[in-house]
Amino acid sequence: MSNVGLRISSAFDGGNIEVVELARPDDVQLRILPDRNSAFLQWFYFRLQGARGQHCRLRLLNACDAAYPDGWVDYKAVASYDRRNWFRVPTHFDGESLVIEHQPATDSVYFAYFAPYSWERHLDLLARAEGSPRVRVVSVGESLDGRPLDLLQIGSADPEKRRVWITARQHPGETMAEWFMEGLIERLLDESDPVTRKLLGQAVFYLVPNMNPDGSVRGHLRTNAAGVNLNREWHAPSAERSPEVLAVRNQMDATGVDLYLDIHGDEGLPYNFVVGCENNPGYSARIAGLEGAFKDAFLDASPDFQVTHGYPQGQFEEETLTLASNQVGQRFDCLALTLEMPFKDNADLPGSLQGWSPERSRRLGAAVLQPILAVQAKLR
């Protein structure tokens, strides 16, 4: 497919790109592939070979058709030589194409919308967790492609304990959500951490690090193998469309829920924030008080968290109870929040080389245990 030794490939876990023109390194023309059976597109992940030392100009021609074109404003793509260390590269959006420029220092370089979190790393995370006596890992169901839906129970179940549920990556392209979960899980397994020790004496955690394994492997932005947005299925999940949601919601019904967090990434807003359940029919002063206490404790726990910027109230209107946090909050009359992280950077504390990154996502995941501890005694 190349006349000058150049090659673009994406036939790997999470890969997504289509080659349009590959004649010269300074005019590589590409297209982002949409999710299967869906118009959603924005996630990309591919490998460029054969351009060491050459100035490369990569044009993603259909960026204007992305699900969230405002997400390209002030955005910089990430690149890596080893798929472990990711850094930002010069990127601009001209109103039609997303243009990425870079001069590779090696024969192979990877580009992505955000640092990928592979299925293999997911399995490694589960294996590490299972080495702890605090952890049980169970499969609560299967995805449409037959992948297990993995649930980690951390801590012993007891009727007197608070039941904390946290799910991540309903939208598979929001990989920062699973990086967040990795940081949270690793802190929960640290037996020397006093916050963890106290929490696990009072609460049991039910964690789903990846709600959408098929979309993750397929390189989707927002949907599962059927092209279904899982975070619009929580009112009436089905085995045919959304078995992932059906399995987790059934498990929640079996255990009960006292606190629920659903972890996401936002394409446009360069901030970390939470979204509450103000529009739920059952929203009460008690839930409002818990939300306020959680936010105050999170502000103390991490300067990367803020409460000034977020979504306008009523944004989802008639879709409200189809969303995970709203459905769970209504179903169990509990504190339920959606947590959003940026694809770009945290504008309050920018980091020029990496922007918002896997490591910062992991640290925010670890920090969230502090506000959980702050509110746990008031959850019932």
C-alpha positions as CSV (number, residue, x, y, z in Angstrom):
1,M,0.0,0.0,0.0
2,S,3.0,2.3,0.0
3,N,5.6,3.5,-2.5
4,V,8.2,4.8,0.0
5,G,8.3,2.2,2.7
6,L,5.6,3.8,4.8
7,R,2.9,1.6,6.4
8,I,-0.1,2.3,8.6
9,S,-1.7,-0.5,10.5
10,S,-4.5,-0.8,13.1
11,A,-5.2,-4.6,13.1
12,F,-4.6,-4.9,16.8
13,D,-6.6,-4.6,20.1
14,G,-8.4,-1.3,20.1
15,G,-7.0,-0.2,16.7
16,N,-9.1,2.1,14.4
17,I,-8.1,3.8,11.2
18,E,-8.6,3.6,7.4
19,V,-5.9,4.6,5.0
20,V,-6.9,6.9,2.1
21,E,-3.5,8.0,0.8
22,L,0.0,7.0,1.9
23,A,2.3,8.3,-0.9
24,R,4.3,10.8,1.2
25,P,5.0,11.2,4.9
26,D,4.1,14.9,4.8
27,D,0.6,14.1,3.3
28,V,-0.8,11.0,4.9
29,Q,-4.6,10.9,4.5
30,L,-6.7,8.8,6.9
31,R,-10.3,8.3,8.0
32,I,-11.6,7.3,11.4
33,L,-13.9,4.3,11.2
34,P,-17.3,4.5,12.9
35,D,-18.5,2.1,15.5
36,R,-20.1,-1.0,14.0
37,N,-23.8,-0.4,13.2
38,S,-23.5,3.1,14.5
39,A,-22.6,6.6,13.3
40,F,-20.4,7.3,16.3
41,L,-16.8,8.0,15.4
42,Q,-13.9,9.8,17.2
43,W,-11.6,7.1,18.6
44,F,-8.5,6.4,16.6
45,Y,-5.4,4.2,17.3
46,F,-2.9,3.2,14.7
47,R,0.8,2.4,14.0
48,L,3.0,4.3,11.6
49,Q,6.1,2.6,10.3
50,G,9.0,3.7,8.0
51,A,9.1,7.4,8.7
52,R,12.0,7.7,11.1
53,G,13.4,11.2,11.1
54,Q,10.9,12.5,8.6
55,H,8.4,15.2,9.2
56,C,5.0,13.5,9.1
57,R,1.7,15.3,8.5
58,L,-1.3,13.0,9.2
59,R,-4.7,14.2,8.2
60,L,-7.8,12.6,9.6
61,L,-10.1,13.7,6.8
62,N,-13.5,13.0,8.4
63,A,-12.8,14.5,11.8
64,C,-15.6,17.0,11.1
65,D,-18.0,14.1,11.2
66,A,-17.0,13.1,14.7
67,A,-19.6,12.6,17.4
68,Y,-18.2,15.6,19.3
69,P,-16.3,17.9,16.8
70,D,-15.9,20.5,19.6
71,G,-13.6,17.9,21.2
72,W,-11.0,18.7,18.6
73,V,-10.7,22.4,19.8
74,D,-7.4,22.8,21.7
75,Y,-6.9,19.0,21.5
76,K,-3.5,17.3,21.0
77,A,-3.2,13.6,19.9
78,V,-1.0,11.2,22.0
79,A,1.9,9.3,20.6
80,S,4.2,6.5,21.9
81,Y,7.2,4.5,20.8
82,D,6.8,1.7,23.3
83,R,3.0,1.8,24.0
84,R,3.7,2.5,27.7
85,N,4.8,6.1,27.7
86,W,2.4,8.5,25.9
87,F,3.1,12.1,25.0
88,R,1.2,14.9,23.2
89,V,2.1,15.9,19.7
90,P,1.3,19.1,17.7
91,T,-2.3,18.8,16.5
92,H,-4.8,21.2,15.0
93,F,-8.4,21.1,13.6
94,D,-9.0,23.1,10.4
95,G,-12.7,22.7,10.5
96,E,-12.6,19.6,8.3
97,S,-9.6,17.5,9.1
98,L,-7.7,16.8,12.3
99,V,-4.0,17.4,11.4
100,I,-1.3,15.6,13.5
101,E,2.4,16.5,12.9
102,H,5.4,14.6,14.3
103,Q,8.9,13.6,13.4
104,P,9.3,10.0,14.6
105,A,12.6,9.2,16.4
106,T,12.2,5.4,15.7
107,D,10.9,3.2,12.9
108,S,7.6,2.7,14.6
109,V,5.3,5.2,16.3
110,Y,1.8,4.8,17.6
111,F,-0.9,7.5,17.6
112,A,-4.2,7.5,19.5
113,Y,-7.0,9.6,20.7
114,F,-6.0,8.9,24.3
115,A,-3.6,6.4,25.8
116,P,-5.2,3.0,25.1
117,Y,-6.0,0.5,27.8
118,S,-5.7,-3.0,26.2
119,W,-7.7,-6.1,26.9
120,E,-4.4,-7.8,27.9
121,R,-3.8,-5.1,30.5
122,H,-7.3,-5.6,31.8
123,L,-6.6,-9.3,32.3
124,D,-3.3,-8.5,33.9
125,L,-5.1,-6.2,36.3
126,L,-7.5,-8.9,37.3
127,A,-4.7,-11.4,37.8
128,R,-2.8,-9.0,40.1
129,A,-5.9,-8.3,42.0
130,E,-6.7,-12.0,42.5
131,G,-3.4,-12.4,44.3
132,S,-4.9,-10.5,47.2
133,P,-6.9,-12.3,49.9
134,R,-9.2,-9.3,49.9
135,V,-10.4,-10.0,46.3
136,R,-12.8,-12.3,44.5
137,V,-13.1,-12.0,40.7
138,V,-16.2,-13.4,39.2
139,S,-17.7,-13.3,35.7
140,V,-21.3,-12.0,36.0
141,G,-22.1,-12.5,32.3
142,E,-20.9,-12.4,28.8
143,S,-20.7,-9.7,26.1
144,L,-22.2,-10.2,22.7
145,D,-18.8,-11.4,21.4
146,G,-18.5,-13.9,24.2
147,R,-16.0,-12.0,26.4
148,P,-16.5,-12.3,30.2
149,L,-17.9,-9.4,32.1
150,D,-15.6,-9.3,35.1
151,L,-16.6,-8.1,38.6
152,L,-14.2,-7.6,41.4
153,Q,-15.5,-7.9,45.0
154,I,-13.0,-6.3,47.3
155,G,-13.7,-6.8,51.0
156,S,-16.1,-9.3,52.7
157,A,-19.8,-8.9,52.2
158,D,-21.8,-8.2,55.4
159,P,-25.3,-6.9,55.9
160,E,-24.0,-4.1,58.1
161,K,-21.4,-2.9,55.5
162,R,-22.0,-0.2,52.9
163,R,-22.2,-1.5,49.3
164,V,-20.1,0.6,47.0
165,W,-20.5,0.0,43.3
166,I,-18.2,1.5,40.7
167,T,-18.4,0.8,36.9
168,A,-16.1,2.2,34.1
169,R,-15.8,2.3,30.4
170,Q,-19.4,1.9,29.3
171,H,-18.0,4.0,26.4
172,P,-15.0,2.0,25.4
173,G,-13.0,4.9,23.8
174,E,-13.0,6.6,27.2
175,T,-9.9,4.7,28.3
176,M,-9.0,7.1,31.0
177,A,-11.9,5.4,32.9
178,E,-10.0,2.1,33.2
179,W,-6.8,3.8,34.1
180,F,-8.8,5.5,36.9
181,M,-10.0,2.0,38.0
182,E,-6.5,0.7,38.0
183,G,-5.4,3.4,40.4
184,L,-8.4,2.8,42.7
185,I,-7.9,-1.0,42.7
186,E,-4.2,-0.8,43.5
187,R,-4.9,1.5,46.5
188,L,-7.7,-0.8,47.7
189,L,-5.2,-3.7,47.7
190,D,-2.5,-1.7,49.7
191,E,-2.7,-3.2,53.1
192,S,-0.6,-0.4,54.6
193,D,-3.0,2.3,53.5
194,P,-5.0,3.6,56.4
195,V,-7.9,4.9,54.3
196,T,-8.2,1.5,52.6
197,R,-8.1,-0.3,55.9
198,K,-10.8,1.8,57.5
199,L,-13.0,1.7,54.4
200,L,-12.9,-2.1,54.0
201,G,-13.9,-2.4,57.7
202,Q,-17.1,-0.6,56.9
203,A,-17.8,-1.2,53.2
204,V,-17.6,-3.8,50.5
205,F,-16.6,-2.7,46.9
206,Y,-18.1,-4.1,43.7
207,L,-16.0,-3.0,40.8
208,V,-16.5,-3.5,37.0
209,P,-13.3,-2.0,35.4
210,N,-14.6,-2.5,31.8
211,M,-18.3,-2.6,31.1
212,N,-17.8,-2.8,27.3
213,P,-15.1,-5.3,26.4
214,D,-16.3,-5.8,22.9
215,G,-16.2,-2.1,22.0
216,S,-12.8,-1.8,23.6
217,V,-11.2,-4.5,21.5
218,R,-13.1,-3.4,18.3
219,G,-11.8,0.2,18.6
220,H,-15.2,1.8,19.2
221,L,-15.8,5.2,20.7
222,R,-19.2,4.7,22.5
223,T,-20.9,1.4,21.6
224,N,-20.9,-2.4,22.1
225,A,-20.7,-5.0,19.4
226,A,-24.3,-4.3,18.4
227,G,-23.7,-0.6,18.0
228,V,-25.7,0.1,21.2
229,N,-24.7,2.9,23.6
230,L,-24.8,1.1,26.9
231,N,-25.3,4.3,28.9
232,R,-28.8,4.7,27.4
233,E,-29.9,1.1,28.3
234,W,-30.2,1.1,32.1
235,H,-34.0,1.5,32.2
236,A,-34.6,-1.6,30.1
237,P,-31.5,-3.6,29.3
238,S,-31.9,-6.8,27.1
239,A,-29.9,-9.9,26.4
240,E,-30.1,-9.1,22.7
241,R,-28.9,-5.5,22.8
242,S,-27.2,-4.8,26.1
243,P,-26.3,-8.0,28.0
244,E,-23.5,-6.2,29.7
245,V,-25.9,-3.7,31.4
246,L,-28.4,-6.5,32.1
247,A,-25.9,-8.6,33.9
248,V,-24.5,-5.8,36.1
249,R,-28.0,-4.4,36.9
250,N,-29.1,-7.9,38.0
251,Q,-26.1,-8.2,40.2
252,M,-26.8,-4.8,41.8
253,D,-30.4,-6.0,42.5
254,A,-28.9,-9.0,44.3
255,T,-26.5,-7.1,46.5
256,G,-28.1,-3.7,46.8
257,V,-26.3,-0.3,46.4
258,D,-25.5,2.4,48.9
259,L,-23.1,4.4,46.7
260,Y,-22.6,4.3,42.9
261,L,-20.0,5.9,40.7
262,D,-19.9,5.6,36.9
263,I,-16.5,6.6,35.4
264,H,-16.3,8.4,32.0
265,G,-14.3,10.8,29.9
266,D,-15.6,13.9,28.3
267,E,-14.4,15.0,24.8
268,G,-15.0,18.7,25.1
269,L,-14.5,19.9,28.7
270,P,-11.0,20.2,30.0
271,Y,-11.9,19.5,33.6
272,N,-12.6,16.7,36.1
273,F,-16.1,16.9,37.5
274,V,-19.1,14.9,38.7
275,V,-22.7,14.9,37.6
276,G,-25.4,14.2,40.1
277,C,-29.1,13.1,40.0
278,E,-30.9,16.4,40.4
279,N,-33.4,15.5,37.7
280,N,-34.5,12.2,39.2
281,P,-38.1,12.0,40.4
282,G,-36.8,10.7,43.7
283,Y,-34.1,13.3,44.3
284,S,-34.2,14.5,47.9
285,A,-32.5,16.8,50.4
286,R,-30.7,13.7,51.8
287,I,-29.1,12.9,48.4
288,A,-28.3,16.5,47.8
289,G,-26.5,16.6,51.2
290,L,-24.5,13.5,50.3
291,E,-23.5,14.9,46.9
292,G,-22.3,18.1,48.6
293,A,-20.3,16.3,51.2
294,F,-18.7,14.0,48.6
295,K,-17.7,17.0,46.4
296,D,-16.2,18.9,49.4
297,A,-14.1,15.8,50.4
298,F,-13.0,15.2,46.8
299,L,-11.8,18.9,46.6
300,D,-9.7,18.3,49.7
301,A,-8.4,14.9,48.3
302,S,-7.3,16.1,44.9
303,P,-6.5,19.5,43.3
304,D,-7.3,17.8,40.0
305,F,-11.0,17.8,40.9
306,Q,-13.2,20.9,40.7
307,V,-16.9,21.9,40.9
308,T,-17.0,25.1,38.8
309,H,-17.3,23.6,35.4
310,G,-19.6,20.7,34.3
311,Y,-22.8,19.9,32.5
312,P,-25.8,22.2,32.6
313,Q,-28.7,20.9,34.8
314,G,-31.3,19.1,32.7
315,Q,-28.9,18.3,29.8
316,F,-30.3,14.8,29.3
317,E,-34.0,15.6,29.8
318,E,-36.1,12.5,28.8
319,E,-33.0,10.3,28.6
320,T,-32.3,10.9,32.3
321,L,-33.4,7.5,33.7
322,T,-31.7,5.6,30.8
323,L,-28.3,6.7,32.2
324,A,-26.5,4.4,34.7
325,S,-26.1,6.9,37.6
326,N,-29.6,8.2,37.3
327,Q,-31.2,4.8,37.0
328,V,-29.2,3.4,39.9
329,G,-29.8,6.5,42.1
330,Q,-33.5,6.2,41.5
331,R,-33.7,2.4,41.8
332,F,-31.8,2.3,45.1
333,D,-32.5,5.8,46.6
334,C,-28.7,6.1,46.9
335,L,-25.9,8.6,46.2
336,A,-25.1,8.0,42.5
337,L,-22.7,10.1,40.5
338,T,-21.1,10.2,37.0
339,L,-17.5,11.1,37.1
340,E,-16.0,12.7,34.0
341,M,-12.3,13.2,33.1
342,P,-10.9,15.1,30.1
343,F,-9.4,13.8,26.8
344,K,-7.5,17.1,26.6
345,D,-5.9,18.3,29.8
346,N,-7.0,19.7,33.1
347,A,-7.1,23.4,32.3
348,D,-6.7,24.2,36.0
349,L,-3.4,22.3,36.3
350,P,-2.2,21.8,32.7
351,G,0.7,19.4,31.9
352,S,2.3,20.4,28.6
353,L,4.0,17.1,27.7
354,Q,1.3,14.6,28.5
355,G,-1.8,16.6,29.2
356,W,-4.4,14.5,31.1
357,S,-2.6,11.2,31.2
358,P,-2.9,7.6,32.4
359,E,-0.9,8.4,35.5
360,R,-3.1,11.3,36.5
361,S,-6.2,9.2,35.9
362,R,-4.7,6.5,38.2
363,R,-4.0,9.1,40.9
364,L,-7.5,10.5,40.7
365,G,-8.8,7.0,41.0
366,A,-6.8,6.5,44.2
367,A,-7.9,9.9,45.5
368,V,-11.6,9.1,45.2
369,L,-11.4,6.7,48.2
370,Q,-11.1,9.8,50.4
371,P,-14.6,11.2,49.6
372,I,-16.0,7.7,49.8
373,L,-14.7,7.4,53.3
374,A,-16.0,10.8,54.2
375,V,-19.6,10.0,53.3
376,Q,-19.8,6.2,54.0
377,A,-21.2,6.6,57.5
378,K,-24.1,8.7,56.2
379,L,-25.1,6.5,53.2
380,R,-27.9,4.8,55.1
